[in-house]
Structures are given as structure tokens and as C-alpha cells.
Amino acid sequence: MTAENSPYSDDLALAHLLADLADSIALDRYQSLDLVVTTKPDNTPVTDADRAVETAIREALMTHRPSDGLLGEEFGSDITGAKRYWVIDPIDGTKNFMRGVPTWACLIALVEVAADGAQEVVVGIASAPALSRRWFASKSCGSFVTFNGQTKKISVSHVSALADASIAYSDFIGFGERLDSFQKMLGGAWRTRGMGDFWSHMLVAEGAVDVAVEPTLALWDMAALDIIVREAGGIFTNTSGQSGPFGGSGVSSNGFLHNLVINGLNP
């Protein structure tokens, strides 16, 4: 199936429009001296750019997809009974955004809900304008990255041994009782890097990194990443091995290493 004859072609086109809107707003506020930063009830930071991006996307979706549900990081959800809903992280990597580190992105995903309640991400975009990159995927159409105006199809690596693998993560916070096992796994890898956030998982999709692990994530952190990794030939689960982005944590891999990683995290 190609993007042109996909049943999700209109949805993907809309997701690109939403990402264009998000990029414009966020880049305008990036490295601004008057950036407004506050602390949310969960003690995580939020900027005026986060809120402005999500507000703009919500308004656009009300115009283009008024019957769809919506779950956003900053302003909550309205997905009860929805057969499909959008998942928005206006700026993934807010701490990077605040400090002028360019690894941040707007994450946009579309989830379909089956009659039996099963959920599946069918469209995803991770747009990182400060890196001049945008990754995107739709169901059964593959994964792609656009860099400096050039778009190419991407795929995961074929590394099959942990001793040859490059493993990415954010930091060691949140691993709890799995931390010792995770650090032991890192000690046996070829290379490890604390890249973090969406960036680690997109490198898995590109085949530049073989495994990415994050122990505590929300759906908006993962939904777009899930389909981009899967359509690139990889696997996305939580740290217990549950498929998809609905399990509170994220492990992406090239597939060859996935069982080794899950077993390593849960000895």
C-alpha cells in the first residue's frame, strides 16, 4: 500500500498541517528571552509555547475533525466513547526547549478504537524543527524522515547481539527495581548514550540505534513514536513486553533484540 491510496492519507496530510502549525509557533518562542515557564502539579515544567501549540492544534482539529476525540498533555482529554482520537504532545522535551537544546519535537498521533475496545495507533508524526527533521508514518505505508527538504524511507537495523548493540535512554530515574538489571545490560552493550525523549526512538526507527528504553512515559510521549518504529520494521512495547504505547513505559528496538531486552529488564 502506498500513502496515496491509504485510507489514512487524509489523516496523515492533516497531521502534517498540524505539525507545520506547531513548528511555526514553537520555533518563534524557542530561545526567546521572555519565555514564560511555570510548574505543573506533577512538578514538571511547562512553557507558554507548550500551551500555545496545543491550543492551536485543538482549534484546528475542531475545524477539520470535530467528531474525533482528543487527548493532549496540557489540557486533558475528551475521548470517552470516541472511535478515533488524536494524541498530542505539543513539545516533547520541554526541558531541552527551555535550555536551548534543539532536541525537542511536537508529537501527533491518531488512535483508532475497535468495537472490542482494542486500540491501535494508525498515524504518527514527530516534528523536530530545531533539528530540521520530521519523522512520520501511517498504517501499512512505512516510515519516513524529512531532513532539509529531502524525504526518505527508513528502517531499523539488523543487529542481533547485545554485545554489538547501541542502546539509548534518557537517564536512570524511574527504573526502580529494574535499574540494576538495566545497568547490567548497558554494561554488556557495544555503545550506550543518554539521548532521551523522542530522539532515542527515532534513531531506532532510522537504524542508527538498536534499542531505546524509557521506564516512565505517558501516552502522549509514545503514541506517535510507536507507529513510526513499527512501520520501520521494529517493535514498540512497555518494559514488561506489552505491545503498543498504552503501558506506561517505552521500549523500542529493531525486533531482533527485543526479547533479550525485555528478559534483561525482568530477570
N, C-alpha and C positions, 0 to 999 in steps of 0.2 A: 504494500500500500504506500502511496506517496502522499505528501502533505496536501496536494491539490485535490485528491479525491477522498481524503479522510473525512469522516463525519464530524471531526473536531477542527476542521480547517478554519471555520469562522471563529471558533473559540480561541484558537491559537492566535489568529490575527488580532482579536480584541485584546488578548493578553499582551501582545507586542505594543499595542496602542497605550495600554495602561502602564507598561514599563517605560515607554517614551515619556509619558506624563511624569512618572515617578523620578526618572533620571533628571528631567529638567528642574524639578523642584528641589531635589536633594543636592544636585551639583551647585545650584545657586546659593545654598546655605553651607556647603562644605567649606571648611576653613574660614568661616565668617567670624569676625571678631565679636559680633553681637549675638552669637548663637546662644539660645536660651536652653539651659539644662536643668531638669528637675529630677527628683527621685520618686519612683512609683512605690506603692505599698509593699511590693516584694523586694524593695531595696535595690532595684536595678535602675539605671539612668534612662531618661527619655528626653529627646530634644524637640524643639519646635518643628524641626524638619520631619521627624518621625510622624508627628501628628498631622502636619500639613500634607504629607504624602498620602497617608491613609485616608484623610478626609477627601482628597481629590479623587482617589480611586473609588471610594464609596459613592461619591456623587456620579462618577462616570458609569459605574455599574447600575445605579438606579435608573440611568437613562437607557443603557444598552441591554441590560439583563435584569429588569425589575422583578422577575419571578424567581430568580436564583437566590439562594441563601448566601450569607457572607460571614466569615469568621476572620477577625483582624486582631492583631496583637494589642493595639492601643485602645480600641473602642468596643471590644466584646463581640458577641455573636448573635446572629439571628438565623439559625439553621434548623430549628425544630420542624420536622416534617418535610424538609426540603429534599427533593430527588437529586439535586445537584447544588453544590455550594462552592464559592470561591474562598481561598485561604490566603491571607495577605500578611506578610511581614514587611512593613514599609521600609525599614532599614535593618537588615541583619548585620550585626557588627557595629552597634551604636557606640560602644566604647572606642572602637577604631575611628569611627566617623568623628567623634568628639576630639580625638587627639591628632587628627590629620593623617592617620594611617589609611591608605587607599583601599584596603581590603574590607569593603562593605558592599552590600547589594540589596536591592529590592527583590523579594521572593513572592511570586504569584503562582497559584495553583488552582486547578479546578478538580473537584472531587465529585464522582458520581456515586449515588446510593442505590443499590439494587433493592428489589422487592423484599428480599430476605434480610435486608439491613446491612449486607456486606458493602464495604466502601472501597473505592479504588480511585487513585489519582490518575486523571486522563490527560491533563495538560500541565506543563510546568515551565516557568521562566525564572532564571536567576540573572538579574541585570546588574553589572558592576561597572558603572560608567567611569569611575576614577581609575579603573584598570583597563578601560576601553574594551571590555569583554561582555558578552551576553551569551548565556547557555540556554537552550530551550529544547523541548521535546513534547510530542503528543503520542497518544497510544498507537502502537504498531507502526510508527513512522520514523523511528530512530532518534538519535540525539545529535545536536549540532552546537557549534560555538561560532560566534561572530567576533572577529578581532580586527580593528582598524578597517572596517568595511568589507572584510572578506569572511565568507561563511563556509565552514567545512564540517563534514560529518565526523563524529568522534566515537571512539570505542575504548573499552577497558584493556588493561594489559593481560598478558598470558603468564605472568609469574606464578609458579605453583608451589614454591617452598618459602617458608617464613624466613629462612636464612638469606634469601635473595630479595626479600620484600622491603618496600619503603612504606612505613606506617606513619600516618598523620593524626594529630589530636589537637585539642585546644590547650588544656592544662590538666593537672591531676586532681582538680576539685570535682567532687561529685561521684567519684568511683566507689567510695565506701569500702565494703569488704572485698570488692573486686580489684582494689588498687595494687595489692601485692602481685596478683596474677597478671595484671596488665603490665606492670613494670618488668616482670619476668619475661613476658612476651616481647616487650620492646628490646630487652637485653639480647634476645636471640635474633633480632631483625638485622637486615643489612644497613638500613638507614631509618632514622626517626626524626620527625620535625613537628614542632608545636605550631602549625599553621592556623588551625582553628576555623570555626564557623563554617559558612557555606563553601569557602575556598578549598578546604580539605577534600570535601566530597566531589567537587567539580574536577579536581585534579585526578580523583579516582576515575571519573567518567572519561577523562581525556587519556587515561592510561599513563599519566606521569607519576601517580602514586598508586599503590596497590590496595591499601586499606586505610579507612578513616574511622575513628571511634570517638563518640561523644556520649558521656554517661547520663546527661540530663538535658532534655530538649522538649520543647512544646511542638504541637502540630505545625504551627506556622513556621517554625525553624526548619522543618523537614519535608513538608508536602511536595514542594517544587523539586527538591533535591532527589527525592525518591524516584520519580519517573525519569528524571534525566539520567540517573545512574542505571536504572533498569533498562531503559531504551538504548543505552550504550553497551549493554551486554552484561552488566553487573548485577549485584544483589544488594538490597537495602532491607535491613531488619532492625529490631532493637537489640540490646545487649543479651537478651535471653534467646534470641533467634526467631522472634515473632515477626513475620513478614510485614512490610509496609511502615509508614511513618506514624502509626497510631499508638505506639507502645512506650512513649516517654523517654526514649533514648535512641541513638542512631549509630548503626554500624553499616558502612558501605564497603564493598570490596569488588574485586574483579570476578568473584564467583569461585575461582579455583581455591582461594584461601579462606572462604567464608566459614566453613565448618571448623577449620583449625582455629580460627579466631574466636568463634563462639565457644568452642570447647575450652580454649585457653582462658577465656574470661570467666568460665563457670566450671572450674576443675572438679 
